[in-house]
């Protein structure tokens, strides 16, 4: 369960099939989404990649294993970083993925240190103008930044913010930027958009099925089943699945010449 509802959980692509168990479908959908995003990094064997807000490191480990990239995965959650390091070791890529406690808004890396940067559902937690300036400073000319993020399809009200805050692990005000805000921030930082894909209809069904299936078939905490916080996270999935006011987008930016 924590593989899906834990700190490394993110949106997934649906298959259109309802013939598999909801949890298995959610796992497969998450992997499809991860592969869709990682393919846009344009990296290969030995490429240097920064994973911003890596959570428990599943995408970083998948990137190292499938594409051969060397990854620096950063986050402020020390427990998630420890989990990520253990996962990398278990998958045989501990030497290829380094986990570091680093503030994404104040990156301690050299200029042009990375060939690509990944930001998977992290921008709602950060000021995008500051984040993109920070990333541009460590991205080589011609290197790519790939961002996958939710975005508001309508003006956000307090009621909508409250419904989606738990999903984003932000109990206070949620900061969601429209794609136009990302494009503007990227341009100011010296990056040009090369692709923008709206994935709203692709990801909606994966969370909806997972939330429905776990409510129907999952362990009941009051009966002694499930990890602490599972019920809260499942509630977040349900709220997210029902939040039609929120969409999803994948954006690829390229660092212009300095």
Backbone as CSV, one residue per row, in Angstrom:
resi,resn,N_x,N_y,N_z,CA_x,CA_y,CA_z,C_x,C_y,C_z
1,UNK,0.816,-1.211,0.000,0.000,0.000,0.000,0.849,1.261,0.000
2,UNK,1.910,1.295,0.825,2.728,2.505,0.904,3.479,2.767,-0.390
3,UNK,3.696,1.734,-1.226,4.307,1.957,-2.532,3.443,2.897,-3.360
4,UNK,2.122,2.848,-3.138,1.200,3.658,-3.912,0.850,4.943,-3.185
5,UNK,0.593,4.861,-1.892,0.090,6.026,-1.164,1.155,6.727,-0.342
6,UNK,2.406,6.338,-0.495,3.487,6.933,0.279,4.051,8.177,-0.360
7,UNK,5.205,8.656,0.134,5.756,9.936,-0.325,6.240,9.933,-1.763
8,UNK,6.406,8.756,-2.366,6.862,8.725,-3.752,5.745,8.512,-4.747
9,UNK,4.493,8.477,-4.274,3.358,8.226,-5.138,3.078,9.437,-6.029
10,UNK,2.757,9.155,-7.306,2.387,10.241,-8.198,1.365,9.744,-9.203
11,UNK,0.896,10.648,-10.037,-0.137,10.318,-11.010,0.276,9.149,-11.885
12,UNK,-0.732,8.443,-12.428,-0.455,7.315,-13.308,-1.322,7.348,-14.545
13,UNK,-0.831,6.738,-15.630,-1.594,6.634,-16.861,-2.524,5.439,-16.781
14,UNK,-3.780,5.641,-17.140,-4.736,4.551,-17.168,-4.502,3.687,-18.401
15,UNK,-5.050,2.462,-18.376,-4.965,1.581,-19.535,-6.296,1.459,-20.246
16,UNK,-7.380,1.793,-19.549,-8.699,1.576,-20.100,-9.229,0.195,-19.765
17,UNK,-8.409,-0.644,-19.137,-8.825,-1.985,-18.756,-9.237,-2.012,-17.302
18,UNK,-10.306,-2.720,-17.006,-10.767,-2.871,-15.629,-10.673,-4.331,-15.202
19,UNK,-9.775,-5.064,-15.865,-9.679,-6.494,-15.608,-8.642,-6.851,-14.565
20,UNK,-7.901,-5.876,-14.046,-6.869,-6.159,-13.059,-7.253,-5.524,-11.736
21,UNK,-6.607,-5.995,-10.650,-6.888,-5.464,-9.319,-6.537,-3.983,-9.266
22,UNK,-7.328,-3.190,-8.524,-7.079,-1.740,-8.496,-5.673,-1.370,-8.063
23,UNK,-5.124,-2.037,-7.041,-3.795,-1.676,-6.562,-2.734,-2.026,-7.606
24,UNK,-2.866,-3.202,-8.234,-1.924,-3.581,-9.286,-2.020,-2.599,-10.450
25,UNK,-3.252,-2.213,-10.823,-3.426,-1.246,-11.907,-2.777,0.081,-11.554
26,UNK,-2.906,0.518,-10.283,-2.308,1.784,-9.868,-0.791,1.722,-9.966
27,UNK,-0.204,0.587,-9.578,1.242,0.425,-9.673,1.694,0.498,-11.125
28,UNK,0.993,-0.229,-11.995,1.357,-0.230,-13.405,1.158,1.152,-14.032
29,UNK,0.086,1.827,-13.634,-0.182,3.164,-14.164,0.910,4.141,-13.752
30,UNK,1.379,4.037,-12.502,2.448,4.905,-12.022,3.729,4.660,-12.801
31,UNK,4.035,3.406,-13.083,5.233,3.092,-13.862,5.122,3.625,-15.286
32,UNK,3.924,3.541,-15.869,3.753,4.085,-17.219,3.973,5.590,-17.229
33,UNK,3.432,6.265,-16.211,3.635,7.704,-16.109,5.111,8.029,-15.943
34,UNK,5.787,7.306,-15.048,7.209,7.543,-14.818,7.992,7.396,-16.111
35,UNK,7.741,6.337,-16.854,8.465,6.104,-18.106,8.163,7.196,-19.134
36,UNK,6.912,7.648,-19.178,6.528,8.724,-20.100,7.331,9.983,-19.806
37,UNK,7.479,10.311,-18.522,8.212,11.515,-18.135,9.715,11.333,-18.347
38,UNK,10.256,10.203,-17.921,11.697,9.984,-18.029,12.166,9.997,-19.480
39,UNK,11.343,9.504,-20.387,11.734,9.473,-21.799,11.978,10.877,-22.344
40,UNK,11.318,11.866,-21.763,11.457,13.239,-22.245,12.722,13.925,-21.760
41,UNK,13.444,13.304,-20.845,14.697,13.884,-20.368,15.788,13.844,-21.436
42,UNK,15.676,12.933,-22.386,16.672,12.833,-23.444,18.034,12.385,-22.954
43,UNK,18.064,11.508,-21.958,19.334,11.083,-21.369,19.601,9.613,-21.660
44,UNK,20.852,9.212,-21.413,21.238,7.833,-21.625,22.354,7.439,-20.679
45,UNK,23.109,6.430,-21.071,24.175,5.895,-20.238,25.153,6.993,-19.820
46,UNK,25.318,7.151,-18.516,26.291,8.091,-17.984,25.838,9.529,-17.898
47,UNK,24.626,9.834,-18.371,24.115,11.208,-18.267,23.961,11.600,-16.799
48,UNK,24.122,12.891,-16.530,24.010,13.408,-15.167,22.632,14.042,-14.999
49,UNK,21.849,13.516,-14.062,20.470,13.973,-13.883,20.236,14.375,-12.435
50,UNK,19.542,15.482,-12.244,19.122,15.928,-10.920,17.631,15.663,-10.778
51,UNK,17.235,14.926,-9.738,15.830,14.668,-9.443,15.431,15.561,-8.275
52,UNK,14.630,16.584,-8.558,14.231,17.578,-7.560,12.977,17.116,-6.838
53,UNK,13.034,17.077,-5.497,11.891,16.603,-4.723,11.642,15.138,-4.980
54,UNK,12.671,14.323,-4.808,12.667,12.923,-5.234,11.761,12.013,-4.423
55,UNK,11.314,12.463,-3.227,10.523,11.571,-2.389,11.306,10.329,-2.031
56,UNK,10.667,9.163,-2.169,11.340,7.915,-1.799,12.181,7.337,-2.930
57,UNK,12.390,8.110,-3.993,13.394,7.750,-4.987,13.028,6.728,-6.029
58,UNK,11.768,6.337,-6.117,11.412,5.318,-7.114,11.694,5.771,-8.543
59,UNK,11.289,6.972,-8.962,11.629,7.401,-10.327,13.135,7.504,-10.564
60,UNK,13.888,7.984,-9.559,15.340,8.098,-9.706,15.976,6.738,-9.922
61,UNK,15.533,5.756,-9.166,16.067,4.402,-9.308,15.668,3.819,-10.660
62,UNK,14.437,4.050,-11.070,13.992,3.550,-12.370,14.800,4.194,-13.500
63,UNK,15.116,5.468,-13.352,15.919,6.184,-14.345,17.305,5.566,-14.467
64,UNK,17.919,5.259,-13.340,19.251,4.651,-13.355,19.218,3.251,-13.961
65,UNK,18.208,2.484,-13.608,18.142,1.091,-14.057,17.778,0.964,-15.533
66,UNK,16.864,1.814,-16.002,16.373,1.651,-17.369,17.180,2.432,-18.400
67,UNK,17.730,3.592,-18.013,18.438,4.429,-18.975,19.928,4.565,-18.678
68,UNK,20.371,4.076,-17.538,21.798,4.120,-17.221,22.309,5.466,-16.783
69,UNK,21.403,6.381,-16.417,21.829,7.707,-15.983,22.367,7.670,-14.560
70,UNK,23.213,8.637,-14.240,23.708,8.821,-12.880,22.909,9.967,-12.269
71,UNK,22.264,9.690,-11.139,21.257,10.592,-10.607,21.654,11.121,-9.231
72,UNK,21.458,12.415,-9.034,21.500,13.013,-7.704,20.054,13.330,-7.349
73,UNK,19.540,12.673,-6.322,18.143,12.809,-5.924,18.077,13.624,-4.637
74,UNK,17.344,14.736,-4.667,17.320,15.633,-3.513,15.911,15.802,-2.956
75,UNK,15.852,15.995,-1.649,14.575,16.222,-0.980,14.875,16.781,0.405
76,UNK,13.828,17.301,1.068,13.974,17.774,2.442,13.429,16.766,3.446
77,UNK,12.846,15.685,2.962,12.294,14.636,3.826,13.366,13.578,4.062
78,UNK,13.978,13.610,5.237,15.094,12.693,5.519,14.641,11.240,5.547
79,UNK,13.448,10.992,6.044,12.953,9.617,6.077,12.765,9.065,4.665
80,UNK,12.216,9.888,3.775,12.048,9.467,2.389,13.403,9.224,1.724
81,UNK,14.383,10.057,2.030,15.725,9.877,1.474,16.345,8.557,1.935
82,UNK,16.151,8.231,3.205,16.668,6.937,3.703,15.984,5.778,2.990
83,UNK,14.681,5.886,2.811,13.943,4.842,2.101,14.445,4.714,0.672
84,UNK,14.692,5.859,0.028,15.193,5.844,-1.339,16.554,5.183,-1.453
85,UNK,17.436,5.489,-0.515,18.765,4.886,-0.535,18.687,3.372,-0.359
86,UNK,17.795,2.923,0.514,17.614,1.484,0.711,17.050,0.831,-0.543
87,UNK,16.121,1.510,-1.200,15.528,0.976,-2.426,16.572,0.889,-3.532
88,UNK,17.420,1.921,-3.646,18.473,1.901,-4.661,19.443,0.754,-4.423
89,UNK,19.800,0.541,-3.159,20.710,-0.562,-2.827,20.077,-1.908,-3.162
90,UNK,18.798,-2.054,-2.845,18.103,-3.309,-3.113,17.991,-3.581,-4.609
91,UNK,17.979,-2.519,-5.417,17.867,-2.682,-6.871,19.228,-2.669,-7.560
92,UNK,20.299,-2.606,-6.789,21.641,-2.711,-7.344,22.174,-1.463,-8.000
93,UNK,21.617,-0.291,-7.671,22.078,0.945,-8.309,22.512,1.990,-7.270
94,UNK,22.963,1.521,-6.119,23.378,2.447,-5.062,24.509,3.359,-5.514
95,UNK,25.369,2.882,-6.408,26.483,3.693,-6.890,26.056,4.689,-7.957
96,UNK,24.868,4.499,-8.502,24.398,5.361,-9.582,23.415,6.432,-9.110
97,UNK,22.825,6.230,-7.941,21.845,7.178,-7.415,22.290,7.637,-6.030
98,UNK,22.566,8.925,-5.892,22.956,9.502,-4.600,21.807,10.345,-4.068
99,UNK,21.476,10.111,-2.804,20.391,10.838,-2.163,20.969,11.888,-1.221
100,UNK,20.496,13.144,-1.384,21.045,14.233,-0.595,19.940,15.124,-0.034
101,UNK,20.155,15.606,1.174,19.233,16.531,1.825,19.580,17.938,1.353
102,UNK,18.828,18.440,0.380,19.156,19.704,-0.284,17.876,20.492,-0.529
103,UNK,17.951,21.808,-0.353,16.859,22.709,-0.656,16.889,23.020,-2.154
104,UNK,15.805,22.700,-2.856,15.768,22.915,-4.302,15.865,24.379,-4.688
105,UNK,15.536,25.274,-3.774,15.593,26.702,-4.073,16.984,27.298,-3.847
106,UNK,17.901,26.477,-3.346,19.264,26.936,-3.071,20.223,25.786,-3.364
107,UNK,20.357,25.440,-4.635,21.117,24.258,-5.038,22.625,24.479,-4.890
108,UNK,23.320,23.561,-4.212,24.750,23.727,-3.951,25.634,23.058,-5.003
109,UNK,25.227,23.105,-6.270,25.958,22.425,-7.324,26.604,23.441,-8.271
110,UNK,27.608,22.993,-8.986,28.330,23.870,-9.909,27.471,24.224,-11.119
111,UNK,27.826,25.304,-11.787,27.152,25.683,-13.026,27.245,24.538,-14.033
112,UNK,26.128,24.304,-14.735,26.078,23.287,-15.795,26.475,21.902,-15.307
113,UNK,26.155,21.593,-14.054,26.547,20.309,-13.474,25.713,19.140,-13.999
114,UNK,24.536,19.432,-14.581,23.623,18.350,-14.962,23.193,18.465,-16.424
115,UNK,22.997,17.281,-17.024,22.504,17.206,-18.393,20.990,17.357,-18.447
116,UNK,20.320,17.019,-17.354,18.862,17.093,-17.312,18.405,17.194,-15.863
117,UNK,17.199,17.738,-15.701,16.602,17.868,-14.374,15.165,17.366,-14.440
118,UNK,14.773,16.613,-13.422,13.431,16.066,-13.310,12.723,16.712,-12.123
119,UNK,11.484,17.177,-12.352,10.666,17.727,-11.269,9.288,17.085,-11.370
120,UNK,9.090,16.033,-10.604,7.890,15.209,-10.704,6.933,15.562,-9.558
121,UNK,5.902,16.339,-9.877,4.879,16.739,-8.913,5.449,17.416,-7.674
122,UNK,6.426,18.285,-7.887,7.027,19.007,-6.769,6.737,20.503,-6.824
123,UNK,6.422,21.036,-8.006,6.269,22.484,-8.126,5.138,23.082,-7.288
124,UNK,4.062,22.327,-6.957,3.034,22.943,-6.102,3.532,23.325,-4.717
125,UNK,4.665,22.770,-4.307,5.202,23.044,-2.982,6.180,24.216,-2.968
126,UNK,6.499,24.773,-4.153,7.595,25.737,-4.248,7.207,26.935,-5.108
127,UNK,7.915,28.023,-4.923,7.753,29.185,-5.784,8.436,28.887,-7.114
128,UNK,7.663,28.858,-8.196,8.225,28.381,-9.461,9.271,29.333,-10.029
129,UNK,9.136,30.627,-9.837,10.145,31.546,-10.367,11.498,31.311,-9.713
130,UNK,11.493,31.152,-8.384,12.746,30.876,-7.673,13.289,29.512,-8.052
131,UNK,12.399,28.527,-8.147,12.820,27.164,-8.487,13.461,27.117,-9.868
132,UNK,12.846,27.734,-10.865,13.382,27.650,-12.215,14.712,28.393,-12.346
133,UNK,14.863,29.497,-11.637,16.173,30.169,-11.639,17.235,29.270,-11.030
134,UNK,16.880,28.598,-9.939,17.826,27.710,-9.278,18.231,26.561,-10.199
135,UNK,17.250,25.967,-10.868,17.518,24.843,-11.767,18.341,25.278,-12.971
136,UNK,17.994,26.423,-13.564,18.710,26.890,-14.753,20.192,27.074,-14.483
137,UNK,20.541,27.438,-13.261,21.938,27.653,-12.929,22.780,26.397,-12.940
138,UNK,22.150,25.221,-12.739,22.928,23.974,-12.686,22.714,23.114,-13.925
139,UNK,21.891,23.586,-14.867,21.591,22.833,-16.082,22.481,23.316,-17.227
140,UNK,23.105,22.377,-17.921,24.005,22.764,-19.020,23.200,23.344,-20.180
141,UNK,23.809,24.208,-20.991,23.142,24.701,-22.192,22.702,23.533,-23.072
142,UNK,21.463,23.558,-23.495,20.923,22.465,-24.296,20.319,21.362,-23.464
143,UNK,20.553,21.386,-22.150,19.989,20.371,-21.269,18.500,20.588,-21.049
144,UNK,17.818,19.529,-20.606,16.361,19.582,-20.473,15.904,19.556,-19.010
145,UNK,14.839,20.298,-18.775,14.079,20.200,-17.536,12.712,19.639,-17.890
146,UNK,12.299,18.556,-17.229,10.973,17.982,-17.452,10.175,18.107,-16.160
147,UNK,9.018,18.738,-16.269,8.149,19.004,-15.126,6.819,18.293,-15.342
148,UNK,6.415,17.481,-14.376,5.069,16.909,-14.383,4.361,17.442,-13.157
149,UNK,3.181,18.056,-13.372,2.543,18.743,-12.256,1.043,18.852,-12.450
150,UNK,0.295,18.899,-11.356,-1.114,19.290,-11.468,-1.208,20.778,-11.738
151,UNK,-2.340,21.194,-12.274,-2.542,22.629,-12.511,-4.035,22.939,-12.395
152,UNK,-4.378,24.179,-12.068,-5.791,24.538,-11.928,-6.448,24.783,-13.279
153,UNK,-7.592,24.170,-13.500,-8.350,24.389,-14.731,-9.357,25.521,-14.563
154,UNK,-9.581,25.901,-13.330,-10.473,27.016,-12.999,-9.800,27.810,-11.881
155,UNK,-10.255,29.046,-11.624,-9.707,29.775,-10.471,-9.922,28.989,-9.183
156,UNK,-8.868,28.884,-8.373,-8.953,28.085,-7.155,-9.702,28.824,-6.060
157,UNK,-10.669,28.142,-5.472,-11.378,28.660,-4.311,-10.839,27.962,-3.063
158,UNK,-11.187,28.468,-1.902,-10.745,27.829,-0.664,-11.291,26.410,-0.558
159,UNK,-12.513,26.204,-1.034,-13.114,24.862,-0.973,-12.308,23.876,-1.809
160,UNK,-11.886,24.304,-3.009,-11.077,23.424,-3.862,-9.720,23.182,-3.219
161,UNK,-9.119,24.219,-2.670,-7.813,24.069,-2.013,-7.884,23.045,-0.886
162,UNK,-8.923,23.095,-0.098,-9.065,22.169,1.025,-9.213,20.744,0.537
163,UNK,-9.915,20.549,-0.589,-10.124,19.196,-1.102,-8.843,18.557,-1.617
164,UNK,-7.935,19.376,-2.143,-6.732,18.790,-2.746,-5.493,18.939,-1.875
165,UNK,-5.584,19.683,-0.771,-4.403,19.935,0.052,-3.807,18.652,0.594
166,UNK,-4.646,17.720,1.043,-4.132,16.493,1.642,-3.396,15.648,0.626
167,UNK,-3.901,15.598,-0.587,-3.230,14.830,-1.650,-1.816,15.344,-1.871
168,UNK,-1.648,16.659,-1.794,-0.340,17.257,-2.048,0.523,17.342,-0.800
169,UNK,0.032,16.771,0.320,0.773,16.829,1.584,1.070,18.265,1.998
170,UNK,0.160,19.170,1.707,0.304,20.558,2.109,-0.939,20.951,2.896
171,UNK,-0.907,20.801,4.215,-2.097,21.068,5.022,-2.536,22.517,4.986
172,UNK,-1.630,23.419,4.639,-1.996,24.825,4.551,-2.396,25.165,3.118
173,UNK,-2.228,26.400,2.726,-2.642,26.820,1.389,-1.862,26.081,0.314
174,UNK,-2.566,25.612,-0.717,-1.945,24.925,-1.839,-1.566,25.943,-2.899
175,UNK,-0.359,25.830,-3.427,0.090,26.710,-4.493,0.112,25.920,-5.792
176,UNK,-0.837,26.205,-6.661,-0.868,25.566,-7.968,-0.755,26.654,-9.035
177,UNK,0.165,26.445,-9.970,0.379,27.422,-11.026,-0.161,26.898,-12.345
178,UNK,-0.824,27.770,-13.088,-1.265,27.412,-14.434,-0.050,27.235,-15.330
179,UNK,-0.164,26.469,-16.431,0.976,26.282,-17.330,1.596,27.607,-17.777
180,UNK,0.767,28.640,-17.978,1.296,29.931,-18.390,2.281,30.491,-17.375
181,UNK,2.015,30.252,-16.090,2.934,30.706,-15.056,4.273,29.991,-15.129
182,UNK,4.240,28.689,-15.445,5.478,27.931,-15.613,6.265,28.436,-16.825
183,UNK,5.567,28.664,-17.919,6.242,29.109,-19.136,6.916,30.462,-18.919
184,UNK,6.225,31.353,-18.239,6.797,32.668,-17.966,8.021,32.561,-17.067
185,UNK,7.916,31.752,-16.005,9.034,31.589,-15.078,10.235,30.960,-15.776
186,UNK,9.970,29.988,-16.648,11.057,29.323,-17.370,11.769,30.287,-18.310
187,UNK,10.993,31.091,-19.026,11.605,32.061,-19.945,12.491,33.050,-19.187
188,UNK,12.016,33.537,-18.063,12.792,34.476,-17.266,14.090,33.846,-16.767
189,UNK,14.073,32.524,-16.576,15.252,31.816,-16.085,16.205,31.409,-17.197
190,UNK,15.813,31.634,-18.457,16.686,31.269,-19.568,16.409,29.899,-20.142
191,UNK,15.145,29.456,-20.059,14.770,28.163,-20.626,13.589,28.350,-21.565
192,UNK,13.575,27.588,-22.645,12.499,27.666,-23.632,11.688,26.372,-23.595
193,UNK,10.369,26.481,-23.706,9.526,25.295,-23.719,9.635,24.608,-25.078
194,UNK,9.808,23.288,-25.052,9.894,22.521,-26.295,8.718,21.567,-26.457
195,UNK,8.004,21.289,-25.356,6.827,20.423,-25.452,5.940,20.662,-24.241
196,UNK,4.629,20.660,-24.474,3.649,20.743,-23.399,2.541,19.750,-23.716
197,UNK,2.348,18.771,-22.839,1.344,17.724,-23.050,0.350,17.746,-21.899
198,UNK,-0.923,17.973,-22.209,-1.960,17.918,-21.182,-2.343,16.454,-20.963
199,UNK,-2.169,15.964,-19.742,-2.400,14.553,-19.443,-3.615,14.344,-18.541
200,UNK,-4.467,15.368,-18.437,-5.600,15.311,-17.516,-6.441,14.060,-17.716
201,UNK,-6.856,13.802,-18.938,-7.746,12.667,-19.187,-7.022,11.330,-19.041
202,UNK,-5.708,11.341,-19.152,-4.939,10.100,-19.025,-4.757,9.673,-17.579
203,UNK,-4.698,10.638,-16.657,-4.392,10.295,-15.267,-5.623,10.199,-14.383
204,UNK,-6.740,10.821,-14.780,-7.891,10.891,-13.886,-8.371,9.519,-13.460
205,UNK,-8.495,8.593,-14.399,-9.094,7.302,-14.108,-8.247,6.447,-13.178
206,UNK,-6.929,6.597,-13.199,-6.079,5.725,-12.379,-6.328,5.949,-10.893
207,UNK,-6.432,7.217,-10.468,-6.704,7.490,-9.067,-8.129,7.113,-8.692
208,UNK,-9.072,7.365,-9.591,-10.464,7.062,-9.297,-10.658,5.578,-9.045
209,UNK,-10.070,4.730,-9.920,-10.196,3.282,-9.751,-9.498,2.814,-8.479
210,UNK,-8.323,3.377,-8.208,-7.593,2.964,-7.015,-8.370,3.314,-5.749
211,UNK,-8.897,4.530,-5.709,-9.657,4.949,-4.528,-10.877,4.073,-4.340
212,UNK,-11.595,3.781,-5.431,-12.790,2.962,-5.345,-12.452,1.530,-4.920
213,UNK,-11.407,0.973,-5.520,-11.051,-0.409,-5.213,-10.566,-0.598,-3.793
214,UNK,-9.781,0.351,-3.282,-9.269,0.196,-1.926,-10.369,0.414,-0.897
215,UNK,-11.334,1.252,-1.210,-12.460,1.404,-0.290,-13.261,0.108,-0.209
216,UNK,-13.384,-0.567,-1.376,-14.203,-1.771,-1.424,-13.484,-3.011,-0.906
217,UNK,-12.170,-3.106,-1.180,-11.454,-4.348,-0.919,-10.260,-4.209,0.008
218,UNK,-9.884,-2.990,0.350,-8.675,-2.787,1.147,-8.875,-3.114,2.606
219,UNK,-7.750,-3.206,3.388,-7.833,-3.484,4.821,-8.507,-2.337,5.556
220,UNK,-9.241,-2.669,6.582,-9.926,-1.666,7.383,-9.100,-1.348,8.620
221,UNK,-8.628,-0.101,8.785,-7.795,0.257,9.924,-8.447,-0.058,11.257
222,UNK,-9.776,0.100,11.333,-10.428,-0.161,12.608,-10.411,-1.632,12.974
223,UNK,-10.135,-2.495,11.967,-10.048,-3.931,12.225,-8.601,-4.365,12.399
224,UNK,-7.700,-3.412,12.486,-6.295,-3.740,12.684,-5.517,-3.867,11.403
225,UNK,-6.122,-3.549,10.253,-5.423,-3.684,8.979,-4.954,-2.348,8.467
226,UNK,-3.874,-2.366,7.705,-3.382,-1.135,7.074,-2.404,-0.395,7.946
227,UNK,-1.498,0.332,7.304,-0.481,1.098,8.011,-1.090,2.380,8.555
228,UNK,-0.477,2.977,9.599,-0.967,4.244,10.110,-1.003,5.289,8.994
229,UNK,-2.093,6.024,8.935,-2.221,7.057,7.927,-2.798,6.583,6.612
230,UNK,-3.009,5.262,6.466,-3.525,4.739,5.197,-4.902,5.305,4.893
231,UNK,-5.788,5.308,5.894,-7.142,5.813,5.672,-7.110,7.277,5.245
232,UNK,-6.220,8.056,5.860,-6.105,9.471,5.501,-5.654,9.612,4.058
233,UNK,-4.670,8.797,3.644,-4.170,8.904,2.284,-5.210,8.443,1.261
234,UNK,-5.985,7.400,1.618,-7.027,6.949,0.712,-8.085,8.028,0.537
235,UNK,-8.377,8.736,1.616,-9.307,9.855,1.509,-8.777,10.910,0.571
236,UNK,-7.456,11.116,0.600,-6.833,12.093,-0.297,-6.965,11.658,-1.748
237,UNK,-6.785,10.350,-1.999,-6.951,9.851,-3.360,-8.359,10.121,-3.864
238,UNK,-9.349,9.835,-3.009,-10.736,10.037,-3.407,-10.997,11.507,-3.713
239,UNK,-10.471,12.396,-2.866,-10.669,13.834,-3.082,-10.026,14.272,-4.387
240,UNK,-8.832,13.739,-4.665,-8.121,14.103,-5.894,-8.874,13.594,-7.118
241,UNK,-9.361,12.357,-7.058,-10.079,11.782,-8.191,-11.327,12.579,-8.516
242,UNK,-11.935,13.180,-7.499,-13.169,13.934,-7.708,-12.924,15.401,-8.036
243,UNK,-11.666,15.849,-7.993,-11.374,17.272,-8.203,-11.222,17.563,-9.690
244,UNK,-12.351,17.651,-10.391,-12.312,17.887,-11.833,-11.755,19.260,-12.173
245,UNK,-11.664,20.133,-11.167,-11.126,21.467,-11.410,-9.615,21.463,-11.580
246,UNK,-8.969,20.319,-11.317,-7.515,20.217,-11.393,-7.125,19.289,-12.535
247,UNK,-6.186,19.731,-13.354,-5.692,18.918,-14.454,-4.248,18.521,-14.233
248,UNK,-3.659,17.881,-15.242,-2.262,17.478,-15.171,-1.550,17.818,-16.461
249,UNK,-0.268,18.164,-16.356,0.486,18.561,-17.543,1.937,18.113,-17.400
250,UNK,2.552,17.766,-18.528,3.985,17.469,-18.590,4.610,18.498,-19.519
251,UNK,5.602,19.226,-19.010,6.269,20.271,-19.784,7.756,19.967,-19.888
252,UNK,8.303,20.130,-21.084,9.729,19.949,-21.313,10.338,21.290,-21.711
253,UNK,11.366,21.689,-20.967,12.068,22.944,-21.241,13.512,22.633,-21.616
254,UNK,14.095,23.488,-22.451,15.497,23.346,-22.829,16.258,24.604,-22.407
255,UNK,17.411,24.382,-21.772,18.248,25.505,-21.340,18.873,26.159,-22.558
256,UNK,18.639,27.453,-22.720,19.222,28.177,-23.849,20.698,28.438,-23.590
257,UNK,21.390,28.823,-24.638,22.820,29.121,-24.494,23.028,30.311,-23.560
258,UNK,24.055,30.221,-22.721,24.349,31.320,-21.816,25.047,32.442,-22.571
